[in-house]
């Protein structure tokens, strides 16, 4: 489906045919909060006021029910770069480790069970590992490289096949949806990497924001749909090629985020308190909006950003002077984006993490129900990155002062 036609059909719709203002307490299971719900050409529009007031609290079990990673626990617990983790229907946890190219299976308590994948060219082995997805039937799909190379493992962790759609090269998505189709972002130059590299080599402007589209390719490769625009972070460059060139994304730049569950995609720009929900074929079904004040950029935020830039240098001895000058010249905004993380759980809820200072001890997440109405807030330890949520548990990744990751499984207490 062409995204331009989609927007003209839904975006230019006539006035809402239904407008309803009510206290959500009137609906069973919802908190008491004024919400405007209206229908516009078949699209459900849900508009909240400020969500600053407390919502019904959900909490996480303390301590976590399982902690994966740490010294002295065997090779399976030696994690390097956690690209993601999923929880199967029987409680097993699968962690994807980027450096080893392995998916490691653990029981509900975090004890190692088996390891699949690994670096190589044989059956089930990967040259690169950049993503992990869970689709119905407890099938685990590992994303290889280039995007479009996918490795399927059944509910027992047995390698099934390696269907290839593509290949497509460096993007920001490249993920497997619940129906087995491939979701990716593409650009006029063909890929996110090409867009940035072309600007670095030829562009005169110091700032650049790649803009492309989100596309979906069906599991058998027969249908290739363009769904909706996709906006990358803004980049800033200084210096010249092969001299003192330094390029990096701007601090706290808005970006398009995408999450999904069953037959729905959730798409949002972090600079605006709004999430659009689409079917897999691009039809807009729901728009959720709320009022929120962005968090101010603090000294801790600046320090954390600077450290992250310098820690990612591949050749620190040569690159450090250039990137120190880049950091001295880059403009930090006064405020962060409205939110910075979007996670759809396995039962249709949408979890949104509000932006807070990097040194905040806790993070506040807002949970929107399948109908788009805010139903709860969750107080989560600072520094914990939620990567998976289902009916009863969340999985989060934490990194210590030595950049060593652990994966933690928490039970949700409603």
C-alpha positions in Angstrom: 0.0 0.0 0.0 1.4 3.4 -0.9 1.7 5.5 2.2 0.7 8.7 0.5 -2.7 7.4 -0.5 -3.1 6.0 3.0 -2.6 9.4 4.6 -4.9 11.2 2.2 -7.7 8.8 3.0 -7.3 8.9 6.8 -5.7 12.2 7.4 -8.2 14.3 5.4 -11.2 12.6 6.8 -14.3 14.6 7.6 -15.2 15.7 11.2 -15.5 12.9 13.7 -18.7 11.0 13.5 -18.7 10.3 17.2 -17.4 12.3 20.1 -17.6 11.0 23.7 -16.2 12.7 26.8 -16.4 10.6 29.9 -14.7 9.6 33.1 -13.0 6.3 32.3 -14.1 5.0 35.7 -17.4 4.5 34.1 -15.8 1.6 32.1 -15.0 -1.5 34.2 -11.3 -2.0 34.8 -10.3 1.6 33.8 -8.9 4.3 36.2 -10.9 7.5 36.9 -9.5 9.9 34.3 -11.1 12.2 31.7 -10.6 10.9 28.2 -12.0 12.0 24.9 -12.7 9.1 22.5 -14.0 9.7 19.0 -14.3 7.9 15.7 -13.0 9.5 12.6 -13.6 7.6 9.3 -13.3 4.3 11.2 -10.2 5.3 13.1 -10.5 5.3 17.0 -9.0 8.6 18.4 -8.2 8.4 22.1 -7.1 11.7 23.7 -6.0 11.9 27.3 -5.3 14.9 29.3 -2.1 15.1 31.4 -1.0 11.7 32.8 1.0 13.4 35.5 -1.5 12.3 38.1 -1.0 8.8 39.5 -2.6 5.9 37.6 -3.3 2.6 39.2 0.2 1.2 40.1 1.7 -2.0 38.8 4.9 -3.1 40.4 7.7 -5.6 39.7 8.7 -8.4 42.0 11.7 -7.8 44.1 14.1 -9.4 43.8 13.8 -10.5 40.2 12.7 -14.1 39.7 15.7 -14.8 37.5 19.0 -13.0 36.8 21.0 -14.1 33.8 24.7 -13.1 33.6 27.4 -12.5 36.1 30.7 -14.0 37.1 31.2 -17.6 38.1 28.0 -19.0 36.6 29.3 -20.8 33.5 29.9 -19.8 29.9 26.2 -19.3 29.1 26.0 -16.5 31.6 29.0 -14.6 30.1 27.2 -12.0 28.1 28.8 -9.3 25.9 26.2 -7.4 23.9 22.6 -8.3 24.6 20.6 -7.5 21.4 17.4 -8.8 22.9 15.6 -11.4 25.0 12.2 -13.2 24.8 10.1 -15.3 27.2 8.5 -18.4 25.9 5.0 -19.6 26.9 6.4 -22.1 29.5 8.6 -19.5 31.1 11.9 -20.3 29.4 14.0 -17.2 28.6 16.0 -16.9 25.4 18.8 -14.3 25.3 20.5 -13.2 22.1 24.2 -12.4 22.5 25.6 -10.3 19.7 29.3 -11.0 20.1 29.0 -14.8 20.2 26.1 -14.9 17.7 24.3 -17.3 20.1 20.8 -17.6 21.4 21.0 -19.0 24.9 18.0 -20.8 26.6 17.4 -20.6 30.3 14.7 -22.0 32.6 12.4 -19.8 34.7 15.0 -19.5 37.4 17.8 -18.5 35.1 19.6 -21.8 34.9 21.2 -22.5 31.5 19.5 -25.2 29.3 21.0 -25.0 25.8 22.7 -22.7 23.3 21.9 -22.4 19.6 23.3 -20.4 16.7 27.0 -19.4 17.0 29.4 -17.9 14.5 29.9 -19.8 11.3 28.4 -20.9 8.0 26.8 -24.2 8.9 23.1 -25.0 9.6 21.8 -22.6 12.2 25.1 -20.7 12.4 25.3 -16.9 11.8 27.9 -14.5 10.5 26.2 -11.8 12.5 23.3 -11.5 15.0 21.4 -8.3 15.3 17.9 -9.2 16.6 15.7 -11.8 18.2 11.9 -12.1 17.8 9.3 -14.4 19.2 6.4 -15.5 16.9 3.4 -17.8 17.7 4.3 -21.4 18.5 7.3 -20.3 20.6 9.3 -20.0 17.4 12.4 -17.9 17.9 13.7 -16.0 14.9 17.2 -14.6 14.9 18.0 -11.7 12.5 21.2 -12.2 10.6 23.1 -9.9 8.2 22.4 -8.5 5.8 18.9 -7.8 6.8 16.6 -10.4 5.4 18.7 -13.4 6.5 16.7 -15.0 9.3 17.3 -18.1 11.3 14.2 -20.0 12.6 14.3 -22.3 15.7 11.2 -24.2 16.9 9.8 -24.4 20.4 12.5 -27.0 21.4 15.3 -24.8 20.1 15.8 -27.0 17.0 17.0 -25.2 13.9 14.2 -25.2 11.2 15.4 -23.2 8.3 17.0 -20.0 7.0 14.6 -18.2 4.7 16.2 -15.2 3.0 14.3 -12.1 1.8 16.5 -9.5 0.4 19.2 -8.9 1.2 18.8 -5.4 2.5 21.6 -3.5 4.2 22.0 -1.4 7.3 18.6 -0.1 8.5 17.2 0.5 12.0 14.5 -2.2 11.9 14.8 -5.5 10.0 12.5 -7.4 12.4 10.2 -10.4 12.1 6.4 -9.8 12.8 4.1 -12.3 14.3 2.9 -13.6 10.9 6.5 -14.2 9.8 6.7 -11.2 7.5 9.8 -8.9 7.5 9.6 -5.3 8.7 12.3 -2.9 7.5 13.1 0.7 6.8 14.3 1.9 3.4 15.5 5.2 2.0 16.1 6.9 -1.3 19.7 5.7 -1.3 18.6 2.2 -0.5 19.6 2.0 3.2 20.1 4.1 6.3 23.8 3.6 6.1 23.9 4.7 2.5 22.0 7.9 3.3 24.4 8.8 6.1 27.5 7.9 4.1 26.4 9.9 1.0 25.8 13.0 3.2 29.1 12.6 5.0 31.0 12.3 1.7 29.1 14.8 -0.4 26.7 16.9 1.7 27.7 20.5 2.6 25.2 21.0 5.5 26.6 20.1 8.9 23.2 18.6 10.0 21.2 15.8 8.3 18.2 13.6 9.2 17.6 10.5 7.1 13.9 10.1 6.2 12.6 6.9 4.6 9.6 4.6 4.8 8.6 1.5 6.8 8.1 -1.5 4.5 6.7 -5.0 5.1 7.7 -8.0 3.0 5.4 -11.1 3.5 7.0 -14.3 4.7 7.1 -15.8 1.2 8.3 -12.5 -0.4 5.3 -12.2 -2.7 4.0 -8.9 -1.3 6.1 -5.8 -0.6 4.0 -3.0 1.1 5.0 0.6 1.9 3.3 1.4 5.1 4.2 4.8 6.7 7.1 7.3 6.8 10.1 6.7 9.0 12.3 9.4 10.5 15.8 8.7 11.8 17.7 10.7 14.4 19.4 13.9 13.2 23.2 13.8 12.6 25.9 16.4 13.0 29.3 16.3 11.4 32.4 18.4 11.8 35.9 18.2 10.2 36.8 16.8 6.8 37.2 13.3 5.4 40.5 11.5 6.4 41.5 14.4 8.6 39.5 15.2 11.7 36.0 14.1 10.6 33.6 13.3 13.4 30.0 12.2 12.8 27.3 11.2 15.4 23.6 11.4 16.1 22.6 14.6 17.9 21.9 14.3 21.6 18.2 13.4 22.4 17.1 13.8 18.8 13.6 12.6 18.1 13.3 9.3 16.2 10.5 7.0 14.9 9.9 3.9 17.1 8.0 0.8 16.1 6.6 -2.1 18.1 4.0 -4.8 17.3 1.9 -7.6 18.5 -0.3 -10.1 16.6 -1.8 -8.1 13.7 -1.0 -4.5 14.8 2.0 -2.2 14.4 2.5 0.7 16.8 4.4 3.7 15.4 5.4 6.9 17.2 7.8 9.8 17.0 9.5 10.3 20.4 9.2 14.1 20.1 5.3 13.9 20.2 3.0 12.3 22.7 1.2 10.3 20.2 1.1 6.6 19.0 -0.5 5.4 15.8 -1.7 1.8 15.6 -1.8 0.2 12.1 -2.8 -3.2 10.7 0.0 -5.1 9.0 -1.3 -3.9 5.7 -1.0 -0.2 6.7 -4.6 0.7 7.7 -4.6 3.1 10.6 -6.9 1.7 13.3 -6.2 3.8 16.4 -4.5 7.1 17.4 -3.6 7.6 21.1 -2.6 11.0 22.4 -1.7 12.4 25.8 -0.4 15.7 27.3 3.1 15.6 28.6 5.9 17.9 29.5 9.4 16.8 28.3 12.1 16.3 30.9 14.8 19.0 31.0 18.3 18.0 29.9 20.5 17.7 33.0 24.2 17.7 33.7 23.9 13.9 34.2 22.3 13.6 30.8 25.1 15.5 29.1 27.8 13.5 30.9 26.1 10.2 30.0 25.8 11.1 26.4 29.4 12.2 26.2 30.6 9.0 27.7 28.5 6.9 25.3 30.0 8.7 22.3 33.6 8.2 23.5 33.0 4.6 24.5 31.8 3.7 21.0 35.0 4.8 19.3 36.6 2.0 17.4 40.0 3.6 17.3 40.2 5.7 20.4 43.8 6.8 20.1 43.2 8.3 16.7 39.6 9.4 17.0 39.5 10.9 20.5 40.7 14.5 19.6 38.1 14.8 16.7 35.2 13.6 18.8 36.2 15.8 21.8 35.9 18.8 19.4 32.6 17.4 18.1 31.3 17.3 21.7 32.5 20.8 22.3 30.6 22.1 19.3 27.4 20.1 19.4 24.3 21.8 20.7 22.4 20.1 23.6 18.7 20.8 23.6 17.1 22.2 26.7 14.6 19.3 26.9 14.6 15.6 26.0 12.0 13.9 23.9 8.6 13.2 25.5 9.4 9.5 25.8 12.2 7.2 24.6 11.0 3.6 24.6 7.9 1.8 23.2 7.1 -1.9 23.9 4.0 -3.8 22.9 3.4 -6.8 25.2 2.0 -10.2 24.3 -1.6 -9.4 25.3 -2.1 -6.1 23.5 -1.0 -3.5 26.0 1.4 -0.8 25.0 4.2 0.3 27.4 5.7 3.8 27.0 8.7 4.9 29.0 8.7 8.6 29.9 12.0 10.5 29.5 13.8 11.2 32.7 17.3 12.3 33.8 20.0 9.7 33.3 20.7 9.6 37.1 17.0 9.1 38.1 16.7 6.2 40.5 13.4 5.0 39.0 11.7 5.2 35.6 7.9 5.7 35.1 6.2 3.7 32.4 2.7 4.3 31.2 0.6 1.2 30.1 -2.1 1.8 27.5 -4.7 -1.0 27.2 -5.7 -2.6 23.9 -8.4 0.1 23.5 -5.8 2.8 23.8 -6.8 4.0 27.3 -4.2 4.4 29.9 -4.7 1.7 32.6 -1.6 1.8 34.8 1.8 3.2 35.6 4.8 1.0 36.4 7.7 2.1 38.6 10.9 0.4 37.2 14.5 0.7 38.5 16.6 3.3 36.7 19.0 1.9 34.1 16.8 -1.1 33.4 15.9 -1.4 29.7 12.7 -3.4 29.1 13.0 -5.6 26.0 10.0 -8.0 26.4 6.7 -8.0 28.3 3.9 -10.5 28.4 0.8 -11.2 30.6 2.8 -12.0 33.7 6.5 -10.9 33.3 8.9 -8.4 31.9 12.5 -8.9 30.8 14.9 -6.1 31.3 18.6 -5.5 30.5 20.9 -3.7 33.0 24.5 -2.8 32.5 26.9 -2.3 35.4 29.8 0.3 35.7 32.1 -2.1 33.8 29.5 -2.3 30.9 28.7 -5.9 31.8 25.1 -6.7 31.0 22.6 -8.9 32.9 19.1 -9.9 31.9 16.5 -9.9 34.6 13.0 -11.5 34.7 10.4 -9.8 36.9 6.9 -10.8 37.7 4.3 -8.1 37.2 2.2 -7.4 40.3 -1.1 -5.7 39.4 
